[in-house]
Amino acid sequence: MKFKKFLNSKAIFYHKISRFFMFAMYKKYEDYLPKVKNIQIIGTNGKGSTGRFLALLLLEQGYKVGHYTSPHIFEFNERFWLNGQIVSDEILENAHKNLEELFLEDLNKLSYFEYATFLSFFVFKDCDFIVLEAGVGGEYDATSVFKRDFCIFTNIGFDHQDLLGKNLIDIARTKLKAMSNEAFISFKQDQSVLDLAQKIAKIKNVNLHINFLDQNKNIYKVVQEYIQKNNLASFLQDNLFLALGAFLRICNKDEKALIYCIKHLLKLDLKGRCERIKDNLYIDVGHNEMAAKVLVEIFKEKKVHLVYNCFLDKDSYSILKVLKPIIKIVEIYHYESKERALAGDKLIENLEKLNIEYQNFSKIQKNNLYLVFGSFMLVEKFLRGYSER
């Protein structure tokens, strides 16, 4: 299929964000792109689950909804969720043909993520809403060039410092400057991030809503019941509250109607969010310090065998330092990574600095508790190998 051939010609990872190319391509073809109500999700962690919760809530109301997310675990198709289902190769191929006919020779100029982002508008061309997850960026992200009806900010923390900035304020500024006219933000942020968000909103004359929905006792109770009934990780409740707050504004629901929606909400269908796949085995696609802090809270009464590896450009020292209280031993998972170098000797050096015991991973043993953590790619490689075994 043509879309697969195109993807095979592109590198998934990139080391810098082009600030102007995506905007130039958008302006060139803007009038020919499908027009869909666009809800953008920006942040460091929680973008995928917040976006999927919102998509499920809108679907429940009878809307046609598309959810564009990244990266994927197994297949490219996972990035495109349409009305409750991951899209087929046929849908992607038709969308590719639409894009190819429009862009002609410009198509080959697009990066992997730029291509996937433009593709999403043809995949979801018949939808009432598209929930569009930003990549690593904010202001200059490929998803930010489109006209957005609503913008939602999840937790903002340290990640991709080489692209976004060396400190929290620089990172937050890069993300928050993407703010659309109607914006929503989780109050569970560093105060400096909230202060900056309000300052930027005032400068841009944005209607910024800070979400305090979890302080509503009636809604809090129903959300807790949903999380427990579906056996979801406790941290996902914060992302659900944020999605609910945005949904409240978008669909103009009152408390009674919102409680009804929560009670009838389908189970979150995203893999790898502290997912328990066996009695003694959890997988999590988190890959930064903020995600590590959440896991420490979840496993605070336990000691885990941490099945881990990371890319060389990640701050493995800071991540492992956070995780150390719950680590019994790190089991390094070795796999091939052609486009992006793994930490290698640097990881060993950091483990020894932190005085954390380590060994190479061999197999899951029934008497130990395992947590697989490090990146989407690590989880993919592990699950493929685990399935084969």
Secondary structure as UniProt FT lines:
FT   HELIX           2..8
FT   HELIX           21..29
FT   HELIX           30..32
FT   STRAND          37..42
FT   HELIX           47..60
FT   TURN            61..62
FT   STRAND          65..68
FT   HELIX           76..79
FT   STRAND          80..82
FT   TURN            83..84
FT   STRAND          85..86
FT   HELIX           89..103
FT   HELIX           104..109
FT   HELIX           112..123
FT   TURN            124..126
FT   STRAND          129..133
FT   TURN            139..140
FT   HELIX           142..145
FT   STRAND          150..153
FT   HELIX           161..164
FT   HELIX           168..176
FT   TURN            177..178
FT   STRAND          182..186
FT   HELIX           191..204
FT   STRAND          207..211
FT   HELIX           213..215
FT   HELIX           217..229
FT   TURN            230..231
FT   TURN            234..235
FT   HELIX           236..251
FT   HELIX           255..263
FT   STRAND          275..278
FT   TURN            279..280
FT   STRAND          281..284
FT   HELIX           289..298
FT   TURN            299..301
FT   STRAND          304..308
FT   TURN            312..313
FT   HELIX           316..323
FT   HELIX           324..326
FT   STRAND          327..332
FT   HELIX           345..353
FT   TURN            354..355
FT   STRAND          358..360
FT   TURN            366..367
FT   STRAND          370..373
FT   HELIX           376..388
//
